[in-house]
Amino acid sequence: MSSVAPAPSSELSPGVFSSTEAVTDSLISGLSFMLLANVIQRGFGFVRNLSFCRLLDEDGLGLWALASSFFILAAPLAVLGLPGTFGRLIESYRVQ
């Protein structure tokens, strides 16, 4: 009589995800959240710029355009790529 161990089953019980499925699901949900947050942020910026165009006179609008251009150029240097890591950090803390 030979004692052969049964082959491991490749099927998982219902409700149990493999590690790759869990990582993929976590990644997709994190990316979806970051995309939604980015769209909302851009929408608020668009509405803000439209309101400034309506409220300011020509000189004030020119000053706003200069200041806004400066901040758009200076912001990436100020945060040094930090927002790009938020999605990765959120997912790593969620997994823990």
N, C-alpha and C positions, 0 to 999 in steps of 0.2 A: 504494500500500500504506500503510495507516494504522497508526501505532504507538500502540495503546491499551494502557495498563497494565491488567493483570488486576485485577478487583475483589477486595478483600480477603475472604478466607474467614471466615465467622462461626463456623465450627466449629473447635474446638481439638483438638489431638491428645490421645489418651487419657493420663490422668495429669497433665494441665496444667490448673490452675485459673485462672479469671479473677480479677482483683484483688478484685471484689466477693464472689466465692465464698470466697476466702481470708480476707477480712475477716469475713464472716459466720461461717465455720467457727471462726475464732479467737475471735470474740465469744461464740459459743455455748459453746465449750469453757471460756473464762474465766468466764462466768456460771455454768456447771454446777459448776465447781470452787468458786467462791465460795458457791454455794447449799449444796453438800455440806459445806463447812467451817463454814458457819453452823449447819446442822442438827446437826453433831457438837458444836459449841460449846454449843448450847442443850441438847443431851442431857447433856453433862457437868455443866452448871449445874443441871439438874433433879436429877440423881443427887446432886450435892453438897448441894443444899437438902434433899432427903429424908434424907440421912445426918445433917445438922445437926438436923433435927427429931427424929430418933431419939436422938441423942447428948446434946443439951442439955436442961437443965431449963427451967422456964417463964421464969425471969428471964434466963437465958442466951439463950434463944430470942427473947425480947423485945429484948434488946440486939443480937442478930444481925439481927433484922428492921429495927431503926433504922439500924444501920450499912449494911446492904445497900441500904436505901432511899436513904440519903445517897449511896452510891457510884453507884447507878443514875442519880440526878439529876446528880451531879457529873462522871461519866465523859464525857458528850458535850462538856462545856465543856473538860475537860482535853485531849482529843485533837483538838478543833476540826474534826471531820469527816474526819480522816485515814483511817480505815478505808474510807470510801466511795471513796477514790481508789486503793486498792490494786489493785482489778480493772483499772482503766484503766492504771495504771503497769505492772502485770505484762504486759499485752498489748502495750504500746508497747515494752517491753524485749524481749519475745519476738520481735516483728517485726524488731527491729534485728539 
